[in-house]
Amino acid sequence: MTRIISALALGGSLLLAGGTVAWTQSSPAQMVEQRQELMKSLFPSYYRDMAQVVRGQSNDLANVATKASQASDALKKAAVLFPQGSGREAVPKTRAKPEVWTQRAEFEAALTKLVAETDAIGAAARSGNLDAVKAQWLKVAEACGACHGGPAKSGGKFRFEEP
């Protein structure tokens, strides 16, 4: 039964990733490092530009559309970076909580929602409607908070608080 559930979770992860991520035989420590790098890159590489438009510091909606597409592509790779056996039992420095694996369907649903909300902010930007971008930004932030629960020190549903 456990093998079936693991196979379904992996299959769902690969489906979520659109099959574009090659499954490699990385060590648990390498997987943790890869997912931490991906997560740390999301705001400075993609979401910061969106936030600047929402705050009125920029009016580059075309850039928001581009960054949303790039963020969505990066997020689609995230699920495969959380394989079974890459939690704290194997890599004590990970901040991923056991709920990532014990509540896998909910974790993947939250990740799928973040991808969808990110895609939606890109669509709003492509429409040229700044008010729609601002409204959608709140939904993106809410989707991020579903896993993280707020600022870095807050922890969250699927993430331990920073030391």
Stockholm file with secondary structure:
# STOCKHOLM 1.0

chainA/1-163         MTRIISALALGGSLLLAGGTVAWTQSSPAQMVEQRQELMKSLFPSYYRDMAQVVRGQSNDLANVATKASQASDALKKAAVLFPQGSGREAVPKTRAKPEVWTQRAEFEAALTKLVAETDAIGAAARSGNLDAVKAQWLKVAEACGACHGGPAKSGGKFRFEEP
#=GR chainA/1-163 SS CHHHHHHHHHHHHHHHTTTCSCCCCCCHHHHHHHHHHHHHHHIIIIIHHHHHHHTTSCCCHHHHHHHHHHHHHHHHTTGGGSCTTCSTTTCTTCCBCTHHHHTHHHHHHHHHHHHHHHHHHHHHHHHTCHHHHHHHHHHHHHHHHHHHCSSGGGCCSSBCCCC
#=GC SS_cons         CHHHHHHHHHHHHHHHTTTCSCCCCCCHHHHHHHHHHHHHHHIIIIIHHHHHHHTTSCCCHHHHHHHHHHHHHHHHTTGGGSCTTCSTTTCTTCCBCTHHHHTHHHHHHHHHHHHHHHHHHHHHHHHTCHHHHHHHHHHHHHHHHHHHCSSGGGCCSSBCCCC
//
